């Protein structure tokens, strides 16, 4: 079994390789949502063109919106905003794994029905 430090080092290395390999892409995404609950039943769909340019530019062009305006505004548009926000330098610095991340230990699941791999617990790195 790998140590926590080896896992972190591998993740950092692979994240760097992935970022360097992904120069740009374009795609069309279709988001669909059905809600059945307290507010009744609602459906919405949004088609979005996305253009990504490394290292951190992402543009969304909404092609179509169909259905519940509530779901479109509160779910789909917030999703797109959050994805763009994740690319800001401040968010990247905050969430990135770093070689000096201080993993405390690997913790295996103690639940026999849980199919998740072991988790890493982190101790905050002092600034």
C-alpha positions in Angstrom: 0.0 0.0 0.0 1.2 3.5 -0.9 2.0 5.9 1.9 -0.1 9.1 2.1 2.9 11.1 0.9 3.3 8.9 -2.1 -0.4 9.3 -3.0 -0.1 13.1 -2.7 3.1 13.2 -4.8 1.4 11.0 -7.5 -1.7 13.2 -7.5 0.4 16.4 -7.8 2.4 15.0 -10.7 -0.6 13.7 -12.6 -2.5 17.0 -12.1 0.5 18.9 -13.6 0.7 16.4 -16.5 -3.0 16.7 -17.2 -2.9 20.5 -17.1 0.0 20.6 -19.5 -1.6 18.2 -21.9 -5.0 20.0 -22.1 -4.4 23.0 -24.3 -7.9 23.8 -25.4 -11.2 22.2 -26.1 -14.7 23.0 -27.4 -17.8 21.1 -26.6 -21.6 21.3 -26.4 -23.2 20.2 -23.1 -26.8 19.5 -22.4 -28.0 19.7 -18.8 -31.3 18.1 -17.9 -33.0 18.2 -14.5 -36.3 16.8 -13.2 -37.4 17.8 -9.7 -40.2 16.1 -7.9 -40.7 17.4 -4.4 -42.2 20.0 -2.1 -42.6 22.5 -4.9 -44.3 20.0 -7.1 -42.7 18.7 -10.3 -40.5 20.8 -12.5 -38.3 20.1 -15.5 -35.6 22.1 -17.2 -33.0 21.7 -20.0 -30.1 23.9 -21.0 -27.8 23.4 -24.0 -24.5 25.2 -23.6 -21.4 25.6 -25.8 -18.2 25.7 -23.8 -14.7 26.8 -25.0 -11.7 26.2 -22.7 -8.3 27.6 -23.3 -5.4 26.6 -21.0 -4.5 27.7 -18.4 -7.8 29.1 -17.2 -10.2 30.7 -19.7 -13.6 29.1 -20.0 -16.5 30.7 -22.0 -20.0 29.5 -22.0 -22.6 30.3 -24.7 -26.1 29.3 -23.8 -27.8 27.8 -26.9 -31.2 27.1 -25.5 -33.2 27.0 -22.3 -36.4 25.1 -21.9 -38.6 24.6 -18.9 -38.6 25.8 -15.3 -37.1 29.3 -15.0 -36.5 28.5 -11.3 -34.3 25.5 -12.1 -32.6 27.3 -15.0 -31.6 30.3 -12.8 -31.0 28.5 -9.4 -29.3 25.4 -10.7 -27.9 25.6 -14.3 -26.7 29.2 -14.3 -25.2 28.8 -10.8 -23.4 25.6 -12.0 -21.9 27.6 -14.9 -20.9 30.5 -12.7 -19.3 28.1 -10.2 -17.3 26.4 -12.9 -15.9 29.7 -14.1 -15.3 30.8 -10.5 -13.2 27.6 -9.9 -10.7 28.8 -12.6 -9.8 32.0 -10.7 -6.2 32.0 -9.4 -7.4 32.4 -5.8 -9.5 29.3 -6.0 -6.8 27.3 -7.8 -4.3 28.2 -5.0 -6.8 27.4 -2.3 -7.9 24.0 -3.7 -4.8 22.7 -5.4 -2.8 19.8 -4.0 0.8 20.8 -3.3 3.8 18.7 -2.6 4.0 20.3 0.9 0.4 19.3 1.6 0.5 17.6 5.0 -1.6 14.4 4.8 -2.2 13.0 8.2 -2.9 9.4 7.2 -4.9 7.1 4.9 -8.2 6.1 6.4 -9.8 3.0 5.1 -13.6 2.7 5.1 -14.9 0.8 8.0 -18.2 0.0 6.3 -18.4 -3.3 4.4 -21.0 -1.8 2.0 -18.9 1.2 1.2 -17.1 1.0 -2.1 -15.1 4.1 -1.7 -11.3 3.9 -1.6 -9.4 5.0 1.5 -9.5 8.7 2.2 -6.7 11.1 3.0 -7.1 13.4 6.0 -5.2 16.7 5.8 -3.7 18.9 8.4 -3.8 22.5 7.3 -0.4 23.9 6.2 0.6 27.0 8.1 1.1 30.1 5.9 
